[in-house]
Amino acid sequence: MSELRFVRMGFGADAVEYQAAWDEQRRVHAARFADEVPDTVLLLEHPPVYTAGRRTADSERPLDGTPVIDVDRGGKITWHGPGQLVGYPIQKLPRPVDVVAHVRRLEEALIRVCAEFGLETTRVEGRSGVWVLGDPVEQRPALGGLSLDFDPRLHDEEFDPRLNGPEYAPSNAGQRREDRKIAAIGIRVAKGVTMHGFALNVNPDNAWFDRIIPCGIRDAGVTSLANELGRDVTLAEVLPVAERHLRDVLENAELRPRVVERASA
């Protein structure tokens, strides 16, 4: 793969509005498709915003009518905001495009970032992103005074954690010792070039996630580097580490077209 170009768009007081970042993604995407620019990773922080991918259900959106921006990436609803490192890798991939391989590379880079800060993370089968694993179910504390055998989330398809108090809030998953997501990934590939990307929770206020069903997942929650490490972690600390691991993983990847199985005659 060609050398990556990193663009730090804005952080803190210079955080980038979501629409402005989306417009810049589309501009860079068109330029990358035309081979006018190299593969590029936009890195930034957003002011608070909810965004919904194409598969988001109405029942997963904020109950209070908080505005949500519908976007053309995969995945479901999530939140972006202060304390979160957002990255949009805009890369040209060989066709037929292997979307899963691209997601796995992003996960690998973020797993390495967390490891450098002393946090072990992993993938969860069937769920994209980077996760901190919880305790085995039988070792987790009871919820609401009930045995986990009666956890309503496991048996009631209409159970809504947004209506059932802090013991079910996604931001409290660490206290419940459940699986919790530290980095979300949602991408789109158009004309063989990627868009959108990842959001790594460094030190955000995770209570923002309690207004939605993050990524449509009702039986797990969210966390951050600061939560898991028990200390303050800043975007300034994480940014150069993230760039280094993204460069190492993405530049050294052996890109191959997706294998297409053809039915025999």
Helices and strands as residue ranges (DSSP letters): E 5-10, G 12-14, H 18-33, E 40-44, E 49-52, G 58-60, E 68-70, E 77-80, E 84-90, H 99-116, E 122-124, E 127-132, G 137-139, G 148-150, G 152-154, G 161-163, G 166-168, G 170-172, E 180-190, E 193-201, G 206-211, G 214-216, E 221-222, H 225-229, H 235-251
